[in-house]
């Protein structure tokens, strides 16, 4: 029955955030459904953060929740080093991707970066990516390890991460590679946290770097040729997202192969305070 609190937390918080967000109509009756959804998500996340300290004390028996989920800033140098190691790795991956497209002749030209787009890219790291990593690689991963052990917990967390990004605007055929890429990406980020001895900062750097840099590229910084095979840019002709592309899935599989070997030498979540069984540690 330990799974009941995990399930009911978001079954309570998300509807509550959605309900509270509808009071926004009192101040602006012309709000679009998209803006209302954003407001609801922000409110839900704020409520989630307010619950976390008590959750850590009662359920995880820890008085330092933020260290438990991988946000330890006591040593600023190590914290920055961990973050930028993930970010630099994301730059390397994007560079490899662009080099591949350039060699194949699928890049027509490169444009200048607009300041507004650069600002939006930074906000992606500070806002969306930071929140996602706290929820999925932080809280949810600890919960899955507590309930199912490390190996199964990693798989379940990555599965939930991929399904949480469901999009109704793409068909089933495109959803399969999209979900596959997200699942593998979830594994990469989870292994990254393990290799970083429980720190979440490397995950934030890697995830934020990939999302923000690709946002800049897709916003007009790089113009891809019309001859580029769509499956190299994304899961469908109407969706440009390399996480679900052939090259993206291939790169993720290669990363997991090498991370798995490093994980075998690094061991378990050294910074975790969750009292869980690690009988099946090696993924």
Secondary structure, DSSP 8 states (H G I E B T S, - for coil): -THHHHHHHHHHHHHHHHHHHGGGGGT-TT--HHHHHHHHHHHHHHHHHHHHHHHHHHTS--S-HHHHTT---SSHHHHHHHHHHHHHHHHHHHHHHHHHHHHTT-EEEE----HHHHHHHHHIIIIIIHHHHIIIIIIIHHHHHHHH-HHHHHHHHHHHHHHTT--TTS-HHHHHHHHHHHHHHHHHHHHHHHHTTT-SHHHHHHHHHHHHHHHHIIIIIEEE-TTS-HHHHSSBTTB--GGGSHHHHHHHHHHHHHHHHHHHHH-S-TT-------TT---
